Amino acid sequence: MKIGERFSEKIFLLAATISVVATIAIFSFMILLGLPIISAGHLIDVLTGSWSPDHGVYGILPMIIGTLAISSLSLVFAFPLSLGCSILIAVLSSKRISLLVRKTVWFMTGIPTVVYGFVGVFLLVPIVRELFGGGSGMCILTAALLLAILISPTMILIFVDSFERVPRSYLMAVDALGGNRIQKLIHVILPCSWQGILTGLALALGRAMGDTMISLMVAGNAVALPRSVLDSTRTLTAHIGLIIAADFDSLEFKSLFVCGLVLYLFTSIMVIMIRRLDARAGSRVW
């Protein structure tokens, strides 16, 4: 093995080790600071109760429901849009249009989240309020629509990359059989790219769950359990941002680390699911 290859291998090993140690350290840090709630037997109450600090109740269930509702609904809106744009870029459009759309998507990934939030407050919120006749317009639906725009570039770039990784021999075989681009897409590209599509979905869902500014600015920040997509709600990340200034020794502050643990577990579950799907797919022969 060459010196350069050995050096690169050690660098990559060091980077992987640092990543693992940092992940374990963050998880341990959250458990340590949330230990007063866990050891006192309040964990179930925090996970299933409502939020009412004036009455000594620090439940985060409304925030968990709000996080799941906004992130999952945003994924429902973003997936068909992202898949359609990806197909346009990688399969259907000419090189000039494909390059233009791709550069636009790249540009969107660099826009700060707070800019999306401002656009949502002054443009999307009034539209939703007028369309549904009442309310503040700051609700689950508004936040989900805005988050869909935010996470779409991530999904598009991953989808396009997975489409372009399909072996050219497969595509040439379809051409040799007289297939058109739609047949190539349906029968070859999509079946061979499903792992990349799932990866894009998982990463987009993780970003939607982890976003703070959009949910903080346009979701309404209500701590009651939402009953419809037009109700205001508060997400776990927005809740952390709003309560972080509380007294460090208070139970109110320590409940934030339970919020962090819940978000951490959600993300871990998604990563494990993707890994298992990849492992199963690795044993198949296409």
Beta strands, then each sheet from edge to edge (+ up, - down):
strand 1: 51-52
strand 2: 57-58
sheet 1: 1+ 2-
end
